Amino acid sequence: METIRWAFRLADWHPSKEQWLIASSCIQAEEKNRIGKFVFQKDAKSALIGRLLLRRVVHKVLHIPYKSIHLSRTNKGKPYLVSKPGYESPLHFNVSHQGEYAVLAADPVHEVGIDVMQVEYPRGSRSVDDFFSNMNRQFTQNEWLTIKDPIDEWDQLKQFYRFWCLKESYVKALGVGIGFSLQRLDFCPQADPEVNRVICNTKVCVDDALQRDWLFEETMLDNKHCVAVALKQNSHGALPTEGSSFQILNFEELLSGAEPLTEPDSAYWQQFNAKQEKPMATK
């Protein structure tokens, strides 16, 4: 069974009526209703692609008929495959979407968490220093030294979002939700992630204890999107010695093997098409 890293570039997808109707009919009705409540097109697109990534990987790897796939969430929000009694899915998966990408990581052995972030100048803050001050409690003293080490503010922001991805990927792999204090995590990177290069030598201490049963894969999808994948070793096998590269999927590849679960709904398209793409930029 294979390890999978997929990315979908949301910024390149401007769905036609036909695409939106097909895509929205290939997810569960309750997810379709949830996505329909988003105020902006950007958020609805991100959530829809995230659900399609999950269904695609389950269908591809486990060979479960598309219409038989039923996904749910834990009470902390982590997606999982609803299985028949006595059957435990051999596939671990997680999804994230932010900025211009939706991403998925799947592993046949280890618990997995993934997070993607767009590097950008903070909105609503007077300066980068002001933004960092507001986020001070999310990182350790050692992490802040690394974040603020570059002279250039953009490079500092790249480090900030890189650490944020690492922390979120860990929490998502555990499936513990927002109640976990990020101050408990102290990441120590050995190198900087780059486009077309996956590094996996970052270490983490939890409550000051080095964790040897975790692996973190990091890369840049482009020059402003960082992604981190967290893998937690279990008794079924050793952690990999190198990271896995991301495959960029297009819309046709994403829907390969998909089957409609509900009837196409023209009103659903009209509702989506009437929405603003994203919030108006604020100064």
C-alpha positions in Angstrom: 0.0 0.0 0.0 1.4 3.3 -1.0 2.2 6.6 0.7 0.5 9.6 -0.9 1.1 13.3 -0.9 -1.3 15.3 -3.1 -1.9 19.0 -3.6 -4.5 20.9 -5.6 -4.0 24.5 -6.6 -7.2 26.2 -5.7 -6.1 29.5 -7.3 -6.1 27.8 -10.7 -9.7 26.4 -10.4 -12.5 28.7 -11.4 -15.4 26.2 -11.6 -17.9 26.3 -14.4 -21.5 25.5 -13.6 -21.0 22.0 -14.8 -17.9 21.4 -12.7 -19.5 22.8 -9.6 -22.6 20.6 -10.0 -20.5 17.5 -10.7 -18.1 18.1 -7.8 -20.8 18.9 -5.3 -22.8 15.8 -6.2 -19.8 13.6 -5.4 -19.7 14.3 -1.7 -22.0 13.3 1.1 -25.2 15.3 1.5 -24.3 16.6 5.0 -21.0 17.9 3.7 -22.6 19.5 0.8 -25.0 21.3 3.1 -22.1 22.4 5.4 -20.2 23.8 2.4 -23.2 25.6 1.1 -23.3 27.7 4.3 -19.9 29.3 3.6 -20.1 33.1 3.0 -17.4 33.3 0.4 -16.6 31.2 -2.7 -13.0 30.8 -1.7 -13.9 28.9 1.5 -16.5 26.8 -0.2 -14.1 25.8 -3.0 -11.4 24.9 -0.4 -13.7 22.7 1.7 -15.2 21.0 -1.4 -11.8 20.1 -2.8 -10.7 18.9 0.6 -13.6 16.4 0.8 -12.9 15.2 -2.8 -9.3 14.6 -1.9 -10.3 12.4 1.0 -12.8 10.4 -1.1 -10.3 10.1 -4.0 -7.5 8.6 -1.8 -9.9 6.1 0.0 -11.2 4.9 -3.4 -7.8 4.7 -5.0 -5.9 3.0 -2.2 -8.5 0.8 -0.5 -10.5 0.1 -3.7 -13.7 0.8 -1.9 -16.6 1.5 -4.3 -17.0 5.3 -4.4 -20.7 5.2 -3.4 -19.8 3.0 -0.4 -17.3 5.4 1.1 -18.7 7.1 4.2 -16.5 9.7 5.9 -17.0 11.2 9.3 -15.2 13.4 11.9 -14.1 12.7 15.4 -15.3 15.1 18.1 -12.0 17.0 17.6 -12.6 17.3 13.8 -10.2 14.7 12.4 -11.7 12.9 9.4 -11.9 9.1 9.4 -13.4 6.3 7.3 -16.6 4.8 8.8 -16.0 1.1 8.7 -18.1 -2.0 9.2 -17.9 -3.5 12.7 -14.7 -5.5 13.2 -12.9 -3.8 10.3 -10.1 -1.3 11.0 -9.1 0.8 8.0 -5.4 0.3 7.2 -5.1 3.8 5.8 -4.4 7.0 7.8 -5.1 10.3 6.1 -5.4 14.0 6.8 -6.2 17.1 4.8 -5.5 20.8 5.0 -6.4 23.9 2.9 -5.2 27.5 3.2 -4.1 30.1 0.8 -4.0 28.8 -2.8 -3.7 25.1 -2.0 -5.6 22.1 -0.6 -3.3 19.3 0.4 -3.6 15.7 1.5 -1.3 13.1 3.2 -2.0 9.4 3.5 0.0 6.7 5.0 -0.7 2.9 5.3 1.2 2.5 8.6 1.6 5.7 10.7 -0.8 8.3 12.1 -0.5 11.4 9.9 -1.3 15.1 10.2 -0.7 17.8 7.5 -0.9 21.6 7.4 -0.3 24.1 4.7 0.1 27.9 5.1 0.5 30.8 2.8 3.3 33.1 3.7 1.9 36.6 3.7 2.2 39.9 5.5 -0.3 40.0 8.4 -3.6 41.7 8.1 -5.0 43.8 10.9 -1.6 44.3 12.5 0.4 47.6 12.4 3.7 45.8 11.6 5.3 42.3 11.6 6.7 43.0 15.1 3.2 43.8 16.3 1.9 40.6 14.7 4.6 38.6 16.4 3.9 40.2 19.7 0.2 39.1 19.4 1.3 35.5 18.7 4.0 35.4 21.3 2.4 32.7 23.4 2.2 30.2 20.5 6.0 29.6 20.3 8.8 28.8 22.7 11.8 31.2 23.3 14.0 29.0 21.2 11.5 29.0 18.3 11.2 32.8 18.4 15.0 33.1 18.2 14.9 31.1 15.0 11.9 32.9 13.6 13.5 36.4 14.2 17.0 35.4 13.2 16.7 36.6 9.5 17.2 40.3 8.9 14.5 40.5 6.2 10.9 40.6 7.5 9.7 38.3 4.7 12.2 35.7 5.7 11.0 36.0 9.3 7.4 35.4 8.2 8.5 32.3 6.2 10.0 30.9 9.4 6.9 31.9 11.4 4.5 30.0 9.1 6.9 27.1 8.8 6.8 26.6 12.6 3.0 27.1 12.6 2.7 24.3 10.0 4.9 22.0 12.1 2.8 22.6 15.2 -0.5 22.2 13.5 0.7 19.0 11.7 1.6 17.4 15.1 -1.7 18.4 16.7 -3.7 17.1 13.7 -1.8 13.8 13.7 -2.7 13.3 17.4 -6.3 14.4 16.6 -6.5 16.4 19.8 -7.9 19.7 18.4 -7.4 23.2 19.6 -7.2 22.4 23.4 -3.6 21.4 23.0 -1.1 24.0 24.2 1.4 24.8 21.4 3.9 26.0 24.0 4.4 22.4 24.9 6.0 21.8 21.5 9.6 23.0 20.9 10.7 22.4 17.3 14.4 22.4 16.3 14.9 22.6 12.5 18.2 21.5 11.0 17.6 23.0 7.5 15.2 25.2 5.6 12.5 23.7 3.3 12.7 24.5 -0.4 10.6 24.1 -3.5 11.0 20.6 -5.1 12.9 19.4 -2.0 11.5 17.5 1.0 13.5 17.7 4.3 12.7 15.4 7.2 15.4 16.2 9.8 13.4 18.6 12.1 13.3 17.4 15.7 10.6 18.1 18.4 10.6 18.2 22.1 7.3 17.8 24.0 7.4 19.1 27.6 11.2 19.3 27.2 11.5 15.6 26.2 12.9 14.7 22.7 10.4 12.7 20.7 12.1 9.9 18.7 8.9 8.4 17.4 8.0 11.3 15.2 9.0 12.3 11.6 8.3 15.7 10.0 8.4 16.1 6.3 8.7 19.7 5.1 8.7 21.4 1.7 7.6 24.5 -0.1 4.9 24.0 -2.7 6.0 27.3 -4.3 7.8 30.4 -3.0 5.0 31.4 -0.6 3.3 28.1 0.5 4.9 25.9 3.1 3.6 22.5 4.1 4.5 20.1 6.9 3.5 16.4 7.3 3.8 14.8 10.7 4.1 11.0 11.0 3.8 9.2 14.4 5.5 5.8 14.5 3.5 2.9 15.7 4.2 -0.8 16.4 3.5 -1.8 12.8 6.6 -0.4 11.2 9.6 1.9 11.3 9.4 5.5 10.2 10.6 6.3 6.6 14.1 7.5 6.2 13.2 10.1 3.5 10.2 12.3 2.7 7.6 11.9 -0.1 7.2 14.5 -2.8 3.8 16.1 -3.6 1.9 15.4 -6.7 -0.2 18.3 -8.1 -3.6 17.1 -9.2 -5.9 18.8 -11.6 -9.7 18.7 -11.5 -10.0 15.8 -13.9 -7.5 13.7 -11.9 -9.3 14.6 -8.6 -12.6 13.3 -9.9 -11.1 10.1 -11.5 -13.3 7.2 -10.4 -15.9 9.5 -8.7 -19.6 8.8 -8.8 -22.5 11.1 -7.9 -24.0 10.5 -4.5 -26.8 13.1 -4.9 -28.6 14.6 -7.9 -27.1 17.7 -9.5 -28.7 20.8 -7.9 -28.9 24.0 -10.1 -30.0 26.0 -7.0 -26.7 25.0 -5.3 -24.7 26.5 -8.2 -26.8 29.7 -8.2 -26.2 30.0 -4.5 -22.4 29.6 -5.0 -22.3 31.8 -8.0 -24.0 34.7 -6.2 -21.3 34.8 -3.5 -18.3 37.1 -3.4 -15.0 35.3 -4.1 -13.3 36.4 -0.8 -13.5 39.2 1.8 -12.6 42.7 0.6 -9.0 43.6 1.4 -8.6 45.7 4.5 -5.9 48.3 5.0 
